[in-house]
Amino acid sequence: MIPFNVPPYAGPEMECLEKAAKINRKICGDGEFTKKVSAWLEERTQASRVFLTTSCTSALEMAAHLSGIGEGEEVIMPSYTFVSTADCFVLRHAVPVFVDIRPDTMNIDERKIEDAITDKTRVIAVVHYAGVACEMDTILDIARRHHLMVIEDNAQGILSTYKGHPLGTIGDFGCLSFHETKNYSMGEGGALQMRDPDRIEDAEILREKGTNRSKFFRGQIDKYTWMNYGSSYLPSELNAAYLYAQLTVADEIFKWRMDRWNEYREQLAPLAEDGRIELPVIPEDCTHNAHMFYIKCRDLEERQALIGFLKEKDILAVFHYIPLHISPAGRRFGRFHGEDEYTTKESERLLRLPMYYGLTADQVSYICACVKEFYDKQGRQAAANR
Ligand SMILES: *Cc1c(COP(=O)(O)O)cnc(C)c1O
């Protein structure tokens, strides 16, 4: 069986774990490995500060809290996303206002945002689907004119760029994920990317249970105390050590995924040229990180048939988000603004093919051959029916 995802294991993980546990004798948060990971991410994503967290969900909760959004206020976001993009705002009793996506990138349609703004809107939350950037210049311009904050759900976008700028530090806050399904992993984990230095102290206090303990550890004050509301968002050194090991070979993992992505694209191009499937679109101003390779089938029925066909060939291909606005919680907590022209339709057509560090070129060729076989068969059936 070719699985859909295998969590990355690069080699140096055990050595780093052993260093944390046996040599450093520090397994709670903010030790050597947390510092190294944060420094690496700050450099590579041009963030003024990066805080490692227990998940992207908790980074989103921090960002929502720091945005100051309150009860009854609104946040504009796509409906085609993971639940955490919305949950972190619902926790603050804010209202998710969903707008449609663009069919080419599956990202929020920047042309439909402004119409959804009311006097209660405080935040625009964007999702860089498959590590491909949203149209950020337009979104930042709207945010500036309406005095809104921009939060980037950057769970999938590590090392991707928009007009040369790394994702996650274009808006006010970026939220990365290091869940085992992401390009680099620590099992469960994430990070908050900060653009503006003047919010760093608030974030530090929020992450450290509401105390100024970080300042204390830096020797800037002689005792620490409760300063504000806070929670515990820092992950263990063991998780950080696992992630750090992967970041030491980040470029190798990146290249591995990109090679497979390009092979998929090349081998499936003939099917796309024949109009049988659609392939992902990378806008000219964007570079991506090969987080995901998806195709689009004609409709839901064809996609389900292809999933079944590939399963018989021992290949696990999977669909993705059920739009939030049609879920029970989405209906209760939020609303869709405007027409759902693409969100539901495009989500029903989308199929993700296996993609992970360790997937081989031969496996990709086999998967592409099976997809072709499916469409060849379909073509013959259609001809026989005519
Ligand atoms: C994976 C993912 C998340 C959640 O990440 P966790 O680290 O599991 O909390 C949130 N948003 C998007 C778009 C994701 O892909």
The ligand as a Gaussian input file, in Angstrom:
#p B3LYP/6-31G(d) Opt

LIG

0 1
 C       -2.831000      21.437000       9.732000
 C       -3.604000      22.680000       9.705000
 C       -4.028000      23.330000      10.871000
 C       -3.886000      22.734000      12.254000
 O       -2.603000      22.465000      12.640000
 P       -2.338000      21.802000      14.057000
 O       -0.851000      21.996000      14.230000
 O       -2.721000      20.366000      13.957000
 O       -3.108000      22.542000      15.082000
 C       -4.688000      24.536000      10.765000
 N       -4.934000      25.095000       9.571000
 C       -4.560000      24.502000       8.422000
 C       -4.858000      25.179000       7.117000
 C       -3.895000      23.268000       8.444000
 O       -3.547000      22.683000       7.302000

